[in-house]
């Protein structure tokens, strides 16, 4: 059996199928909302390991992650490397390494560490 409800929208008869009405009622009752809370990623970084001009950074994240982005502080960005990540610098110097993690809703968390690369 199918229930059809008649209504008027701007004076024009409109027929609503019970399925649409039930879907609307379900979404309204379930608290469907655009305001989602960002997850607690619990992003952490271990002290970096430095061998010459190559740095390896390990760490972890608790929440589900869709993508990760590394900024190595020398103009290099790496969007595909999960933990552990490594990078080789072209020259000595002090660099700030920043990692950002993103979930499926594009919420993010970031952490940074600084490394000193010394001449060999």
Secondary structure as a PSIPRED ss2 file (coil, helix, strand):
# PSIPRED VFORMAT (PSIPRED V4.0)

   1 X C   1.000  0.000  0.000
   2 X C   1.000  0.000  0.000
   3 X C   1.000  0.000  0.000
   4 X E   0.000  0.000  1.000
   5 X E   0.000  0.000  1.000
   6 X E   0.000  0.000  1.000
   7 X E   0.000  0.000  1.000
   8 X E   0.000  0.000  1.000
   9 X E   0.000  0.000  1.000
  10 X C   1.000  0.000  0.000
  11 X C   1.000  0.000  0.000
  12 X E   0.000  0.000  1.000
  13 X E   0.000  0.000  1.000
  14 X E   0.000  0.000  1.000
  15 X E   0.000  0.000  1.000
  16 X E   0.000  0.000  1.000
  17 X E   0.000  0.000  1.000
  18 X H   0.000  1.000  0.000
  19 X H   0.000  1.000  0.000
  20 X H   0.000  1.000  0.000
  21 X H   0.000  1.000  0.000
  22 X H   0.000  1.000  0.000
  23 X H   0.000  1.000  0.000
  24 X H   0.000  1.000  0.000
  25 X H   0.000  1.000  0.000
  26 X H   0.000  1.000  0.000
  27 X H   0.000  1.000  0.000
  28 X H   0.000  1.000  0.000
  29 X H   0.000  1.000  0.000
  30 X C   1.000  0.000  0.000
  31 X C   1.000  0.000  0.000
  32 X C   1.000  0.000  0.000
  33 X C   1.000  0.000  0.000
  34 X C   1.000  0.000  0.000
  35 X C   1.000  0.000  0.000
  36 X C   1.000  0.000  0.000
  37 X C   1.000  0.000  0.000
  38 X C   1.000  0.000  0.000
  39 X C   1.000  0.000  0.000
  40 X C   1.000  0.000  0.000
  41 X C   1.000  0.000  0.000
  42 X C   1.000  0.000  0.000
  43 X C   1.000  0.000  0.000
  44 X E   0.000  0.000  1.000
  45 X E   0.000  0.000  1.000
  46 X C   1.000  0.000  0.000
  47 X C   1.000  0.000  0.000
  48 X C   1.000  0.000  0.000
  49 X E   0.000  0.000  1.000
  50 X E   0.000  0.000  1.000
  51 X E   0.000  0.000  1.000
  52 X C   1.000  0.000  0.000
  53 X C   1.000  0.000  0.000
  54 X E   0.000  0.000  1.000
  55 X E   0.000  0.000  1.000
  56 X E   0.000  0.000  1.000
  57 X E   0.000  0.000  1.000
  58 X C   1.000  0.000  0.000
  59 X E   0.000  0.000  1.000
  60 X E   0.000  0.000  1.000
  61 X C   1.000  0.000  0.000
  62 X C   1.000  0.000  0.000
  63 X C   1.000  0.000  0.000
  64 X C   1.000  0.000  0.000
  65 X C   1.000  0.000  0.000
  66 X C   1.000  0.000  0.000
  67 X E   0.000  0.000  1.000
  68 X E   0.000  0.000  1.000
  69 X E   0.000  0.000  1.000
  70 X E   0.000  0.000  1.000
  71 X E   0.000  0.000  1.000
  72 X C   1.000  0.000  0.000
  73 X C   1.000  0.000  0.000
  74 X C   1.000  0.000  0.000
  75 X C   1.000  0.000  0.000
  76 X C   1.000  0.000  0.000
  77 X E   0.000  0.000  1.000
  78 X E   0.000  0.000  1.000
  79 X C   1.000  0.000  0.000
  80 X C   1.000  0.000  0.000
  81 X C   1.000  0.000  0.000
  82 X C   1.000  0.000  0.000
  83 X C   1.000  0.000  0.000
  84 X C   1.000  0.000  0.000
  85 X E   0.000  0.000  1.000
  86 X E   0.000  0.000  1.000
  87 X E   0.000  0.000  1.000
  88 X E   0.000  0.000  1.000
  89 X C   1.000  0.000  0.000
  90 X C   1.000  0.000  0.000
  91 X C   1.000  0.000  0.000
  92 X C   1.000  0.000  0.000
  93 X E   0.000  0.000  1.000
  94 X E   0.000  0.000  1.000
  95 X E   0.000  0.000  1.000
  96 X E   0.000  0.000  1.000
  97 X E   0.000  0.000  1.000
  98 X E   0.000  0.000  1.000
  99 X E   0.000  0.000  1.000
 100 X E   0.000  0.000  1.000
 101 X E   0.000  0.000  1.000
 102 X E   0.000  0.000  1.000
 103 X C   1.000  0.000  0.000
 104 X C   1.000  0.000  0.000
 105 X C   1.000  0.000  0.000
 106 X C   1.000  0.000  0.000
 107 X C   1.000  0.000  0.000
 108 X E   0.000  0.000  1.000
 109 X E   0.000  0.000  1.000
 110 X E   0.000  0.000  1.000
 111 X E   0.000  0.000  1.000
 112 X E   0.000  0.000  1.000
 113 X E   0.000  0.000  1.000
 114 X E   0.000  0.000  1.000
 115 X E   0.000  0.000  1.000
 116 X E   0.000  0.000  1.000
 117 X E   0.000  0.000  1.000
 118 X C   1.000  0.000  0.000
 119 X C   1.000  0.000  0.000
 120 X C   1.000  0.000  0.000
